[in-house]
Amino acid sequence: MLVYGRNVAKEILSGNKKINKITIIEDFSDKDILSLIEKRNIKPICLKKNEFSRFDKFSHQGIILDIEDFCYSDYTEFLNVENAKVVVLDHLEDPHNLGAIIRTANLAGAHGVIIPKRRAASVNSTVSKVSAGAVEYMKIARVNNINETIRYLKEQDVWICGTDMDTNTIYTK
Protein backbone atom coordinates (compact mmCIF):
# COMPACT_ATOMS: atom_id res chain seq x y z
CA MET A 1 0.00 0.00 0.00
CA LEU A 2 1.31 3.45 -0.85
CA VAL A 3 1.03 6.10 1.85
CA TYR A 4 2.16 9.67 1.56
CA GLY A 5 2.68 12.83 3.56
CA ARG A 6 5.02 13.89 6.34
CA ASN A 7 2.79 13.14 9.35
CA VAL A 8 2.01 9.64 8.12
CA ALA A 9 5.68 9.05 7.28
CA LYS A 10 6.77 10.10 10.78
CA GLU A 11 4.26 7.78 12.44
CA ILE A 12 5.15 4.80 10.27
CA LEU A 13 8.89 5.35 10.51
CA SER A 14 8.57 5.65 14.31
CA GLY A 15 6.81 2.29 14.51
CA ASN A 16 7.59 -1.25 13.48
CA LYS A 17 5.59 -1.52 10.26
CA LYS A 18 7.44 -3.18 7.40
CA ILE A 19 8.47 -0.64 4.78
CA ASN A 20 9.13 -1.95 1.29
CA LYS A 21 10.34 1.28 -0.27
CA ILE A 22 10.63 5.01 0.42
CA THR A 23 10.57 7.56 -2.39
CA ILE A 24 11.50 11.17 -1.71
CA ILE A 25 11.83 14.26 -3.85
CA GLU A 26 15.40 15.45 -4.48
CA ASP A 27 15.21 18.52 -2.23
CA PHE A 28 13.38 16.78 0.64
CA SER A 29 14.62 18.50 3.78
CA ASP A 30 12.59 17.31 6.78
CA LYS A 31 15.43 16.50 9.18
CA ASP A 32 13.21 14.51 11.57
CA ILE A 33 12.02 12.20 8.82
CA LEU A 34 15.47 11.86 7.28
CA SER A 35 16.81 10.92 10.72
CA LEU A 36 14.08 8.29 11.16
CA ILE A 37 14.88 6.87 7.70
CA GLU A 38 18.54 6.65 8.66
CA LYS A 39 17.70 4.94 11.99
CA ARG A 40 15.62 2.35 10.14
CA ASN A 41 18.62 1.81 7.83
CA ILE A 42 16.56 2.28 4.66
CA LYS A 43 18.02 3.75 1.50
CA PRO A 44 15.33 5.99 -0.02
CA ILE A 45 14.86 6.41 -3.76
CA CYS A 46 15.48 10.05 -4.58
CA LEU A 47 13.65 11.44 -7.62
CA LYS A 48 14.03 14.74 -9.43
CA LYS A 49 11.02 17.07 -9.31
CA ASN A 50 9.94 16.24 -12.86
CA GLU A 51 10.09 12.48 -12.10
CA PHE A 52 8.20 12.96 -8.84
CA SER A 53 5.43 14.84 -10.67
CA ARG A 54 3.75 11.52 -11.54
CA PHE A 55 2.65 11.42 -7.88
CA ASP A 56 1.04 14.87 -8.03
CA LYS A 57 -2.46 13.41 -7.69
CA PHE A 58 -1.50 12.73 -4.05
CA SER A 59 -0.79 15.39 -1.47
CA HIS A 60 2.58 13.73 -0.97
CA GLN A 61 4.62 16.56 0.59
CA GLY A 62 7.71 15.09 -1.06
CA ILE A 63 7.60 11.61 0.46
CA ILE A 64 5.85 8.35 -0.42
CA LEU A 65 6.20 5.06 1.45
CA ASP A 66 5.36 1.64 0.07
CA ILE A 67 4.33 -0.34 3.15
CA GLU A 68 2.70 -3.66 3.95
CA ASP A 69 -1.08 -3.70 3.64
CA PHE A 70 -3.12 -2.70 6.68
CA CYS A 71 -3.75 -5.58 9.06
CA TYR A 72 -7.25 -5.57 10.54
CA SER A 73 -7.91 -6.73 14.10
CA ASP A 74 -10.51 -9.15 15.39
CA TYR A 75 -13.23 -7.20 17.17
CA THR A 76 -13.18 -9.65 20.08
CA GLU A 77 -9.77 -8.16 21.01
CA PHE A 78 -11.65 -5.09 22.28
CA LEU A 79 -13.29 -7.24 24.96
CA ASN A 80 -9.92 -7.82 26.62
CA VAL A 81 -9.63 -4.14 27.54
CA GLU A 82 -11.37 -3.00 30.71
CA ASN A 83 -13.88 -0.21 29.96
CA ALA A 84 -12.94 -0.31 26.28
CA LYS A 85 -14.31 2.46 24.11
CA VAL A 86 -15.12 1.26 20.61
CA VAL A 87 -16.53 3.27 17.73
CA VAL A 88 -18.86 1.29 15.46
CA LEU A 89 -19.46 2.77 12.01
CA ASP A 90 -22.00 1.68 9.44
CA HIS A 91 -22.29 2.68 5.76
CA LEU A 92 -19.39 5.11 5.95
CA GLU A 93 -18.19 5.09 2.36
CA ASP A 94 -15.97 8.18 2.18
CA PRO A 95 -12.33 7.39 3.08
CA HIS A 96 -11.80 11.04 4.10
CA ASN A 97 -14.55 10.72 6.72
CA LEU A 98 -13.20 7.36 7.92
CA GLY A 99 -9.72 8.84 8.33
CA ALA A 100 -11.06 11.86 10.22
CA ILE A 101 -13.13 9.65 12.54
CA ILE A 102 -10.14 7.36 13.22
CA ARG A 103 -8.00 10.41 14.05
CA THR A 104 -10.70 11.81 16.36
CA ALA A 105 -11.37 8.41 17.98
CA ASN A 106 -7.66 8.03 18.67
CA LEU A 107 -7.46 11.47 20.29
CA ALA A 108 -10.62 10.76 22.31
CA GLY A 109 -9.08 7.61 23.78
CA ALA A 110 -11.03 4.99 21.86
CA HIS A 111 -9.51 1.51 21.83
CA GLY A 112 -10.86 0.47 18.46
CA VAL A 113 -13.09 1.04 15.47
CA ILE A 114 -15.45 -1.50 13.91
CA ILE A 115 -16.48 -1.17 10.27
CA PRO A 116 -18.46 -3.44 7.96
CA LYS A 117 -16.72 -5.43 5.21
CA ARG A 118 -19.22 -4.33 2.56
CA ARG A 119 -20.66 -0.95 1.61
CA ALA A 120 -18.00 0.90 3.59
CA ALA A 121 -14.62 2.50 3.12
CA SER A 122 -11.65 0.32 4.01
CA VAL A 123 -8.26 1.43 5.26
CA ASN A 124 -6.26 2.73 2.31
CA SER A 125 -3.72 5.47 1.59
CA THR A 126 -6.36 8.23 1.79
CA VAL A 127 -7.58 7.02 5.19
CA SER A 128 -3.98 6.85 6.40
CA LYS A 129 -3.23 10.38 5.16
CA VAL A 130 -6.40 11.97 6.57
CA SER A 131 -5.95 10.19 9.90
CA ALA A 132 -2.47 11.79 10.09
CA GLY A 133 -1.03 8.36 10.86
CA ALA A 134 -3.54 7.52 13.65
CA VAL A 135 -4.36 4.23 11.85
CA GLU A 136 -0.99 3.04 13.11
CA TYR A 137 -2.24 3.25 16.72
CA MET A 138 -5.89 2.27 16.34
CA LYS A 139 -7.17 -1.29 16.19
CA ILE A 140 -9.67 -1.51 13.35
CA ALA A 141 -11.89 -4.52 12.81
CA ARG A 142 -14.00 -5.40 9.78
CA VAL A 143 -17.11 -7.48 10.39
CA ASN A 144 -19.67 -9.19 8.18
CA ASN A 145 -22.71 -7.91 10.03
CA ILE A 146 -22.81 -4.81 12.25
CA ASN A 147 -26.11 -5.79 13.91
CA GLU A 148 -24.83 -9.23 14.91
CA THR A 149 -21.61 -7.67 16.19
CA ILE A 150 -23.50 -5.17 18.35
CA ARG A 151 -25.75 -7.96 19.62
CA TYR A 152 -22.67 -10.02 20.57
CA LEU A 153 -21.04 -7.04 22.31
CA LYS A 154 -24.23 -6.48 24.34
CA GLU A 155 -24.19 -10.16 25.37
CA GLN A 156 -20.65 -9.57 26.64
CA ASP A 157 -21.97 -6.70 28.83
CA VAL A 158 -20.57 -3.96 26.61
CA TRP A 159 -22.61 -0.79 26.98
CA ILE A 160 -23.84 0.47 23.59
CA CYS A 161 -24.68 4.09 22.78
CA GLY A 162 -25.87 5.19 19.34
CA THR A 163 -26.12 8.44 17.45
CA ASP A 164 -28.16 9.63 14.51
CA MET A 165 -27.55 12.41 12.00
CA ASP A 166 -31.17 13.59 12.29
CA THR A 167 -31.25 13.96 16.07
CA ASN A 168 -31.06 17.13 18.13
CA THR A 169 -27.71 18.11 19.56
CA ILE A 170 -26.96 17.18 23.14
CA TYR A 171 -27.12 20.88 23.99
CA THR A 172 -30.80 21.36 23.08
CA LYS A 173 -33.76 20.17 25.11
Secondary structure, DSSP 4 states (H G I P E B T S, - for coil): -EEESHHHHHHHHHS---EEEEEEETT---HHHHHHHHHTT---EEE-HHHHGGGTTS--TTEEEEEPPP-PBPGGGGGGSTT--EEE--S---HHHHHHHHHHHHHTT--EEEEESSSS----HHHHHHTTTGGGTSEEEEES-HHHHHHHHHHTT-------TTSPPTT--
